[in-house]
């Protein structure tokens, strides 16, 4: 008889608060340990981030944003989910444009 034990995700490398200039590329880290391996998803200011040519999931779950614009500023949440549970980590992205810092509150 075989017993399968699922392990809920644990974020082992989460995103960090980041500041970057407009038009630059940014990578927000997200890696999780779990069994079975977790699915990784992202939210920006509470809304789902849809992977595209602009928002890319890389390295198993990290988020790469290409060519920042001011509206990219905000709070980003990484979620790792499997059948045993979920975990999340949050970071703020601040964007500098024309000498002005844009934040989630701007």
C-alpha positions in Angstrom: 0.0 0.0 0.0 1.3 3.4 -0.9 0.4 6.6 1.0 0.7 9.8 -0.9 1.3 12.9 1.2 0.7 16.3 -0.2 2.7 19.3 1.1 1.3 22.8 0.9 3.4 25.4 -0.9 6.0 27.5 0.9 7.5 30.6 -0.8 11.2 30.1 -0.8 12.1 33.1 -3.0 9.5 35.9 -3.0 9.4 39.2 -4.7 11.1 42.2 -3.0 10.1 45.8 -3.0 11.6 47.3 -6.2 12.2 50.7 -7.7 13.1 51.0 -11.4 13.1 53.7 -14.2 10.5 53.9 -16.9 11.3 51.8 -20.0 13.5 49.4 -18.0 12.8 45.7 -17.5 12.1 44.3 -14.0 12.0 40.7 -12.7 10.0 40.0 -9.5 11.0 36.6 -8.1 8.7 33.9 -7.0 9.7 30.3 -6.3 7.9 27.8 -4.1 8.5 24.4 -2.7 5.6 21.9 -2.5 4.4 18.5 -3.4 2.8 18.3 -5.9 4.6 21.2 -7.5 2.5 24.4 -7.2 0.9 26.5 -10.0 2.2 30.1 -9.8 0.0 33.1 -10.5 0.3 36.8 -10.0 -2.0 39.7 -9.0 -1.3 43.5 -9.5 -3.3 45.6 -7.1 -5.7 42.7 -6.7 -6.3 42.1 -10.4 -4.9 39.0 -12.2 -1.7 39.5 -14.3 -2.3 37.8 -17.6 1.0 36.5 -19.1 1.8 38.1 -22.5 4.6 39.5 -24.5 4.8 42.3 -21.8 4.2 40.3 -18.6 6.2 37.1 -18.9 6.4 34.2 -16.4 10.0 33.1 -16.3 12.1 30.6 -14.3 9.1 28.6 -13.1 7.1 31.5 -11.8 9.0 34.8 -11.6 7.3 37.7 -13.3 9.3 39.7 -15.9 7.9 43.1 -16.9 9.3 44.5 -20.1 9.6 48.3 -20.7 8.0 49.7 -17.6 5.5 52.5 -17.8 4.2 54.6 -14.9 0.9 52.5 -14.6 3.0 49.4 -13.8 3.6 50.8 -10.3 1.7 49.0 -7.6 1.5 46.0 -5.3 2.3 42.6 -6.8 1.3 39.3 -5.2 2.7 36.0 -6.1 0.5 33.0 -5.3 1.7 29.4 -5.2 -1.2 26.8 -5.1 -1.6 23.1 -5.1 -4.0 20.5 -3.8 -2.7 20.9 -0.3 -3.0 24.6 0.0 -1.5 27.9 -1.1 1.1 30.6 -0.1 1.6 34.1 -1.2 4.2 36.9 -1.0 3.8 40.6 -1.8 6.1 43.4 -3.0 5.7 47.0 -4.2 7.0 48.2 -7.5 7.8 51.9 -7.8 8.5 53.4 -11.2 10.6 56.6 -11.8 9.5 58.7 -14.8 10.7 62.3 -15.5 12.1 62.6 -12.0 8.8 61.5 -10.4 8.4 58.3 -8.4 5.1 56.5 -9.2 3.8 54.2 -6.5 0.6 52.2 -5.9 -0.9 55.3 -4.3 0.0 57.7 -7.1 
